[in-house]
């Protein structure tokens, strides 16, 4: 097995998942609509006071991004589990963990990248600008892939289980808390003038750790679910 065949397999999985997402646009857009609705309703609910909006903005946007990612987790492996594609992924010569990483990357492109791209506009609703707005975008760019990686482990663990959506939330939410704290803390630190470099470094470390460990843990969970 050479690197070119592995790359072809991963790119094929990514292209396939993106094509399926384009065919089911309503499902793919649900998490993005949820993010926009939540972020837009909060300013209406708490009032137009700029100081209040700036204070709650980082936490609200990060919680909304976290929940938007959570909404799409149940779709990461379910369709492939039902039609038997996961069994074929286990049988191919390429490592299952590498193929899983491709599926998680596709999930991030569908549900995480739009969150990052929309965050500057949503941040403006809360009075964020300048350096804090840039830190918000960077924190989401580092944090949302970590959310997808961690969420994939939970999604694999509940494959074939009734009510898997609720179980995924119960499994991954405690693991999401550190990412939420680091992400919102980076923006808050930038607003306070102390800088968000420490929290951004922790987000980067979390991303690297999840990239190395999460695909293997997810692959092991998939093998257990298929036995």
Secondary structure, DSSP 8 states (H G I E B T S, - for coil): --HHHHHHHHHHHHHHHHHHHHHTHHHHHHHHHHHHHHHHHHHHHH-S-HHHHHHHHHHHHHHHHHHHHHHTGGGTTHHHHHHTHHHHHHHSSS-HHHHHHHHHHHHIIIIIHHHHHHHHHHHHHTT--HHHHHHHHHHHHHHHHHHHHHHHHHHHHTTT-TTHHHHHHHHHHHHHHHHHHHHHHHHHHHHHTS-SHHHHHHHHHHHHHHHHHHHHHHHHHHHHHH-
